[in-house]
Amino acid sequence: MRDPAARLVMEADRVVRHLRAPLREDHFLRSELAQRWRARGDLVDYEIVDEHTVTARRMPFVSLPSEWCDQQLFQAAQLTLRLQQEALEAGFDLKDASAWNVIFDGGKPVFCDLLSFDPLSHKRWWPAGQFARHFILPLLLSKRRGLPVGRAFQAWRDGVPHEVARRMLGPGRFLTRYWPLTAAGVGGGAAPASVAQNGSADLAGIRRFRAGLNQSLDWMLRGVDPGQRLPDPSTWGNYVSERSHYTADDLSEKRHHIQHWLAELAPRRVLDLGCNSGEFSRLAAVAGAHVVAVDLDAGAIARAVAQPSPRISFVVAQLDDLRGGVGWNAAEHPGLPERLREGADLVMMLALIHHLVLGASIPLTEVARFARNCTRRWLVVEFIAPEDRQIALMQGQRNRADAFPTLAEQQQAFEAAGLVMRSSQPLAGATRTLALLERVE
């Protein structure tokens, strides 16, 4: 939408760019470099229709930087810097370094701003300050101050302001490699003073200068690599290895039934709500589905991202506080509720109802209605009895004396929302039941 070189039109399965000026014969998109990036999946797949029209494949689901964990932002930063270096060597220049120009195709970061490259002509790389705001500073504040990168983008669409980072890091910033990024006067699109010189040097001189700058930025980026530090404490990050409320038989049965339904129904797209580290998302992916997997715990998503799947898009989001659209007129980037309702054939809500009803105080009827709205047809839900040990634990933690709905009441709420029970499978422990429901109009 904000591309000054083209007008974007979103169609069902493609993005159309109507160029404001004809595409030159020496344009980046016609270059061997662009074709190489496209072939290896670093650049979104595109087609030059004519000199005024370029189309690109539209991803079935696009997550936003405000929905990423640290590892995803770091991967996007690595891609951006690597493409800038390769463009430099080929005589091109990246015009901006925004995290919003990277999308994830499953677990792979892909650069999507097709018109972001121009012929290399200036010594100064104008987007250096933007690269710091969008990548280095959010990762640095996550590492030093515990601010999740997704929260940073919720607060500042254009990345962490340099002056905010300066205040949050305090005087100790002068003892780190990052102090130039928080120096006074490093704002807007500016780069640190040491690299903010324009020059009319020849192309070789420009390349040498830029190569040094890229090395400096890479050095800074490596210093905030989330893979080089111990993971932050996470409520659900170790859930799979520590879930003592499930017996081995319960887990075996749960996997068996879900695998059976996935094989029988063969959904093309699956939405896994409360996915944790993606255990059951991976079962859906193995069954051939493209999966959107959502969890509020960035630590759990980080563990999931560490084992990427080309068929799974992982999202950090709080289901009881889903965010609406952002950008111009709140429509430039559709809100997560809208994107989640765009086409899942099957939705999984496993071990989730009690967290919404007890943990977030969402009425059961609203939970059921939300589940119906998210699926085109099928819903796999895990009903949990009031006697389950997790219910007693959560009621005690929250000083809740109200009765948790019975299994029958949970089923009735989902049926009242327009979902019909097609199959029911009690687990061995007798307090949990897997149910397959179908949406009816």
N, C-alpha and C positions, 0 to 999 in steps of 0.2 A: 504494500500500500504506500509506503514512504519512498519507494524507489524513484529518484528524480529522472531516471533514464527511461522509465516505462510505466504503463498503467497495467496493473495486475487484475486478472479476472479469474476467480476460482470456479472451476467446473467440477462435475462429479468425480472424474478420475484424472484430471490434469489441471495444471496452473498455466494460464495463457498470459504472456507478456506482450503487450502492444507497444513497440518501441517508438519513442518520440523522434528518433533520427534513424536513418537507414543503417543497417549493420554493415560496417566496412569489410572489405575483403581480408584485411589484416586484423580483424577483431579477435580478441582472445578466444571467443567461442568457436572460431574456425581453426584454432591452433592445434598443433600436435599435442601440446601439454594438456589442453582441455579434454581432448579425446582420451588421453592416458588416464587422467583423473576419473573421467566418466567410466572407463572400462574397469577400473579397480574399485569403483564405488565411493570415491572420496567426494565426487561432485554429483549432484542429483542428475539423474538421467534426463536428457533434454533432446529436443529436435528443433532445428532451424527450419521453419515452415517457409518463410520468405524473408526479405530484408527488413520487414517491419514486424515480424511475428516469431516469437520463440515460445515453444511449449515445453513443459516439464511434467514428469510423473508426479501425481499427487499422492502423498503417503496416506495410508488408511487411518493412521493416528499420528498426531504430532504432539509431543510433550513440550512444555515451555521451560526456560531456565528456572523459573520460580517453582518448578516441580522436580528438579534434579537433586540428586545427592552430590557430595563433593567429588566422587569418582567420575560422575558424568560430566560435571563442569570441567574437570581436569582433562578428560578425554577430548572435549570440545576445544579446549585451549591448545592441546597438543596438535590437533588437526589444523587449527587456524595458523599456528606458527609454522608448522611444516609446509603448508600450502604457500604461505608467504615466502619462505625460503626457496622453494622450488620455482615459484613465479619469478622471484628475483633473478635466479640463474637463467631463466628463459627470457628475461627482458620485460617482465610484466610486474605490476605493482598492485597490491591489495588496497583498495580505497578505504575500507573500514574493517574493524576487528570486533564486531558485535557478537555476543553469545547468541543473539536472536537469529543470526545467519547460519546457525548450525542446528540441524534436526537429527533425530535418531531414527534410523531404519532398523527396527528391532534393537539390537545392542550395538549397532555401528553408527558412529557420528558421521554425518554427511553435510557438506557445505551446500547451501541452497540458493545463495544470492548470485545468480548467474552473471549479473552485470557489474560485479564488484571489482573487476580487474581492468586496468588501463596500462598502456605502455609505460615502462619505467622511465622517469624523467627528472625526479627530484631526489636530492640527497636526504632530505628529512622525510621520515615516515610519519605522516600526520596521525595515523590511528594508534600510535604507541601509547598515548594516554588512555585511549579507549580500551586497549588491550589490558592495561593495568586495572581499570575500573571494572571491567567485565569478568576478568579471570583471576589475576594475581591477587588483588585486594580482597575480593570475597573469600578466596581460599585462605588467604593469610588471616583474616578475621575469624574464619571458622577454626583454624589451627590455634590461634593465640587467645581468642576471646569466646569461642564456642558458639558463634553466630552461624547457624546453618546457611549454606549458600542460597538455598531456595528462599529463606526468609529475607535475605539481603535483596533479592530481586523482587520480592513482594513490596519491599519498602522503597527501592530505587530501581525503576525500570531501566535506566541507563547505567546500571552498575553502581558500585560504592563510590560516592564522591570522595575525592582526595582529602578534603578537609575533615570529613567524618572519620576516615581511617586515621588521620593524624590525631584526632581527639581520642579515639578509642584505643589506639596503641600507646599513647602517652610518650614520655621521654625515652622509654626503652627502645623506641623504634630506631634511635640513632646507633644502637648497638647491633643492628641487623643490616642485611644487604638491601633492605627495602626502603631505607630512609629517603632515597631520591624520589620515590613515588609519592611520598607524603609531604614533600617540601612545599613551602608556600609558593603559589604561582603555578603549580602543576595542576591545572584544571581544564575543563572543557575538552577540547580535542588536542590539547598541547601535550608535548612529550617533555621529559625531564630536560633541564637546561643543557645538560651535557650532550644531548642528542638533538637539540632544537635548532640546529643551524641549517639554513638553506645553503645550497651550493650549486655552482654551475660546472662542477667537475665533469669529466668525461664519464661514459658509462662504466668503465672499469673502476674509476674512483668511487662512483656511487655504489657499485656493488660491494667494494671493499668496506665502505663505511656501513652499509646496511648489514653486511654479514656480521660485523662486530656488534651492531645493535641487536641483531637476532640472537647472537650468542649470549648477550647480557640478559635479554628477556627469557631465554631458555634457562639460564642459570637461576634467575629469580623463580621461574615456574617450577623447576625441579625442587627448589627449597620448600614448596608448599604441596608437593606430591602427597596426596592422602594415603597412597600405598606405602609410603616410607615411615609412617608412624602407627602406633598402636591405635586400634579403633576406639572412638570415644564410647563411654558407657552408653548402653542402649537398652531400653526397656524390653524390646522384643528381639534384639539381634541374635540372642542365643536360644530362641524359642524352640527350634527344632531339636536341639540336643538336651533341653532342660524341661520338656513338657511332661512332667511326671503324672499329670492328671489323665494321660492316655496310657492304656496298657498296650503291650506289643500286639495283642490280638485286635484291639480297637484300631490301631494304625494300619495293620495289615488288611483288615476288612475295609477300612475307609479307602485305602488306595485301590483295592480290588474293585469296589463298587463304582468309584469314580472313573477308573480306567474302562470298565465295562460300558458305562453310559457314554463316555466320550467316543468309544469305538462304535457303539450302536447308533448314536445320533450324528456323528461326524460333523460337528459344527465347524464353519469356516473361521468364525471370529468368536473369541471367548473373552469375557471380562472377569477377572479374578479380584474380587473386592476383599481387602484384608489379606493380601497374599503372603505377608511376612517375607521370607527370603525366596519365595517362588517355587516351593516344592511341588505344589499341585499345578501351578502355571506350566511347569516343565512337562508334566504328564499331558496337558492339553496340547502343548507344542509338539511333543512326540507323536500325538495322535493326528497331527497335520493342521492344527488351528493356528491362526495368528492371535496372539494374546496381549491384552492390555492388563498389566498387573499393578494394583494400587495398594499402598500401605502408608500409614502415617509415620512409621519409624524409619528415619533416614539410615540408621545403622543396619537395619534389616535389608533395606534396598541396596545398600552398599555391598553387603555380602552377596546379594543376588547378582548385582552388576559385575562382581568379580568373576562370575561364570556366565558370560553373556550368551544369549541365544539369538539367532537371526529372526526368530519368530516371536520374541517377547519384548514388549515395550514396558519398562519399569517406570513407575511414577510415584513420587513422594507427595502424598496429599492426605489431609484429615477429612474423613468422610462426613463428619458432622459439621464441617466448616468449609465446604467446597467453594472455591472462588469463582466469581463471574468473569466476564470478558475484560480484557485490558487493552490499553492503547487507545487510539482515536475513537471516540464515541463508544467506548467499551466494546467495540466490535472488531478491532484490528486483529486480535487474537481471541477466538471464542473461548468462553469459560469452560472449565473442566466438566461441569454438569452437562453442558451441551455436547461436548466431545464424547463423553461416556455413553450418551444415548444415541449415538449415530449408527449403531449397527451390530451389536453383539448378538449372535445367534443363541449363545448360552452364557449365562452369568453364574458364577460360583460365589456363594457366601458361606464359607466354611469357618466354623468357630468364631462367628462375628456378631450374631444377634445380641448376645449378652453384653458385649462391649458397647454396642449402640444404645441398648435399652437401659442397662445399669450404669455403664461408664459415662455415657454422654446424655443420659436422661431423654432420649428420643422415644416418643410413643411407639409401641409396637406397630400400630396401624400405619404410621408414617414410614417405618422401616419397610413394611410389606409393600406399600405403594411405591416407594423409591425403587425397590427391587423389580417390581413389574415394569416401571418406566424405563429401566436400564436394558431390558431384554426384548428381543424381537419375538422369541418363542420359549426357550427353555431356561429353567432356573434350578440349580442344585443348591440346596440350603441344608445347613446342619442345625436341627432343632436341639435344644439343650434343656433337660428337665430341671425343675427347681431344686431337686436333691443333689445335683452335681456339685462336686467340691468347689469348683470355680465360682459358682453362684454364692455359696456361703462365704468364700474368701472375699469376693468383691463387695458383698453386702456389709461385711464387717469393716472393710477398708473405708467404706463410704458412709457408715452408720445408717444404712438403709434398713428399715423395718417392713417396707411394703413387700407384698408377695410378688415373686417373679412368675410370669405366665406359665401355665402348664403346657405340656407338649400339645395337647388337644387345642388349647387356646391359641398357641402359636400357629398351628395349622389353620384354624378357623380365620385368623387375621389375614393370612396370605390368600386363602380362598376368597375372602371378602374383597380383597384387592384385585381379584380377577385372575387368579392363578389356581389351576386345578391339579390336584395330586395325581400323578401317573404311576409312581412307584415309591415305596418306603422301605428302608433297610435299617432296623435297629442295630446298633453296634454292641459288641460283646459286653461292655461295661454297664449296659442297661439304662444309662442316663442320657445317651445321645442317639439321635436318629438322623440318618441321611434321607433326604426326600428329593425326588425329581418332580418338579411341577411344570406345567405348561400354561403359557399365557393364552387367555381367551378374550375375545372382544365382547 
